[in-house]
């Protein structure tokens, strides 16, 4: 038996896009620990791409979380694939549609903001509700957030407030589920990562390189480090942790006033 005690448990992972995804880091870690993983992806195209390469011979369900009927259908499919119930759920999706390009926050387009909240935040509630009766005793839910929602980075746009809503939802969802279950809900608050999704953020590479300067070890957070934290939160070893966003930033938040960074700026 491994330290995490995940053998023969069953988990649903939502959000694998490619091998750089945090969701894949979590899912592959679960498989290595001997757990069964049921994958949820957004489209038939994504399923075909992943089935041909990364997720060959895995159980893959299609579900666009913007549509309640697809969420309900996915839950029914999962019921047949997990007859012994679910031990956990990983929510690792986020979406921002800057239909008019990146705008100052006060010029955010309503439909873009609401769509981002729906996909990136409300989907956690919707999926949890749909799967609730399938969760086993002491199941764990983990979502992927960011290390701080108070750092108003212009290039991150309205996704900062959306992630703040996600963090708050973690606490409220944990409290709500506690009325009749022992399901725990937590988030991994990761700092800047080198993923395909982050590559779509304007000027992200400059922010990533700055993070490497500020992090005490002078090396950015690795996707596996965020994924490993999620594995711990999914395991019985973290049974005392609930309604928390665990910041995983390699110490970046303590070092914004690093003397070398200050000296470089003042030159």
Secondary structure, DSSP 4 states (H G I P E B T S, - for coil): --TT--TT-EEEEE---STT-HHHHHHHHHHHTT-EEEEEES-HHHHHHHHHTTTTTSEEEE--TT-HHHHHHHHHHHHHH-TT-EEEEEE-------TT-S--GGG--HHHHHHHHIIIIIHHHHHHHHHGGGEEEEEEEEEEEES-SSS--GGGTTHHHHHHHHHHHHHHHHHHHTTT---EEEEEEE-----TTGGGSTTHHHHHHHHHHHSTTSSPPPHHHHHHHHHHHHSGGGTT--S-EEEESTTGGG-TT-HHHHHHHH-
